[in-house]
Amino acid sequence: MRAVTILAVCFLLAGCLPQSDEQLIRREFAVPARARMTAYSASPEQGGWFGREGLRIHMEFQFTTSGFNDYLAAARRQGGWRELPIPRRFLLHMGGIESAKQGILRSFALQNKTYPEGSVYNPTQEQLYEQFVKRLDLQVRRGLFQCRTAGDNIMHAEKRTCQELRQDLNDYMLAVLDRDAKRLIIKVGTKY
């Protein structure tokens, strides 16, 4: 009887263990086990007192040709995927560029400070956009993309797929299917 109790407690605890970024992203995008993770970086790697503030994740999965074709066909059936390139207006909202600019201006107003627009302390919206696109570092020319958002707690909360964006996002999971390299690239970002 004691062995059964210990076994039951072990199963309960195993179900409560935190999942890795890879496990969570594989589940979110139904990435098959045979697709090999070839790149991973996360900042911060671990949560602090309030979670993983300012989270940035880059992850890549490499497929075989047949595995990629199967995944691509399933993505098309599922819907919610769009052809590359990602429209500029979509990226502006995904990166929260307008919200960031408004936040900078509010901060200056509260401090009674002014800086010339275009300076390091007061970048233009175009500069913020360029910084965001550079940080995304997507060199993919042919493929599909999909963006999901949770609003908060991007790694654990239920997400919705973003077809069109009319306002800035607070967080995102961007998936890009690269037809030429037969890979899936995932980018995660938060503003909290």
N, C-alpha and C positions, 0 to 999 in steps of 0.2 A: 504494500500500500504506500509506503514511504517513497519508493522508487517512482510510482505513478505520480505522486504529488510533486516530486522534484522535476520530473519530466514535464508536467503541465506548467509549472512555474517557468521553466526554461523556454517553452514555446511562447508563453505570454511575454516574457522579457524580450525574446527575439523579435516579436512583432512590434515592440516599442522602440527598438533600436533605430537611431536616425539613419536615413538612407543617404547614400553618397549622391553627389551631383550627377554622376553618370547614371545611376539607377533612376533618379527622378526624371532626368531628361530623356532617357531611353523609354520610360513609361509614357511620358507626356507626348512624345512624337512616335510612339510605337516602333522604335528602332530595333530591328531584329538582333539577336545575340551574335549572329554570324558577321554583322557589320563591325569592324574593328575600330575602336577608338584610337585615333592616331595623334590627336593634339588635345591638350587640356591645360587651361590656366584659369585661376580664380583669384579674385581679390575683393574682399578678404577671404582667406581660405576657411576660416572658422568664424562663427558668430561671436559677437561681444555681448555686452550687457543687454543691448536692445536688438540683437539679431545681427544680420550681415549688412550693415548700412553701406550704401554706395556700392552695392554688389556689381561686379563685372565678371562674366564667365565667357570664355571662348572654348568651344569643344568641336571636334571634327570626327566624323565617322567615315571610314573608307569601305566601299562596297566592291564586290566583284561586279563585272558587267551585268551578269544575269540578276544578281541581287539588287543592283541599282535599278534595272529595268522593272523588276517586280515592285520595288518600293515606289518608283515613279508612277507606275500604273495604279497602285493603291492610293497614292496621293491624289491623282486625278479623279479617281472614283469618289474619294472622300469629299472633295471640294474644299474651298477655302484657300487654295493655293493660286498664286498669280504669276504671270510671266515676268521675268526680269526685263529691264532694269526696274529698280524700286523708284517710283516717282518722287521727285524732289519734295513736293508738298507732303507726301506720306512721311518721308524722312524728317522733315521739319517738325511734324507732330510727334513722331515716334521718339525723337531726341529731346522733346520738350523745349525747343529753342525759344519760342515766344515766352513761355513761363519763366525760363532762365533769365531772359533779358528783363522781364518785368520785375523779377526778384532782385536783380542787380540794382535797378533804378529805385526800388522801394528801400533797399538797404542804404543807398546814398542819401535819399530824402530823410531817413531817420537819423542819419549821422550829420546832416547838413553839409555834405561834401558833394563836390562835382569833379568829374574827370572828363577829359575830352573823349568823345565817342571814337572808338577805334584803338584806344589805349589798352594796355594790359589789364587795367582795372575796369574798363568799360568797353568790352568788345562789342562790335556791331553784331547784328543778327547773322550776317553773312560769315563773320569770323567764327561765331558759335557753331554755325552749320558746318563750316569747313573742319573745325576741330572734331565735331561729332562724326562726320564721314571718315575722317582720318583714323579716329579711334575704332570705328567699325572695321576698317581695313578689309573691305570686300573687293576682291579682284575678279569676281565671277562675271562672265559675259553672257553665258547661256544657261538658262535653268528656270527654276520656280522659287518663289519665296512665300513665306507665311509669317504673320506676326500674331502673337497672342499676348494678352495682358490680364493681370489679376487686379490691378489697382493698388494692392498692397500684398506683401508676402508672396512674391512671384514664384517661389520654389514650392510652396505648399497649398496655396489657395486655389480654388477653381478658377480656370482661365477661360476667356472668350476669345474667339478668333476675330481679328480686326480686318474687315474688308476695305473700308474707307475710314479715314481719320478726319474728324472735324475739330478735334481739340487735342491738346497735348496729353501724352501718356505719362503716367507716374512710374510705370515699369513696363518691360517688354521681354518677350522671348522671340527672337527672330531666327527662323529656320530658312536656310538657303540650300536648295538642291542644285549642285554644280554638275551639269550634264557632261562637260568635257572631262573633268577629273573623277567623275563617278563617286562623289562624296556628298555628305550632308554636313553643313556648317551651322552651328548653333551659337548665337550671341545672346547673352542675358544682361540686362542693365536695369538699375533702379535709381530713382532720385530720392529715396528715403534712406 
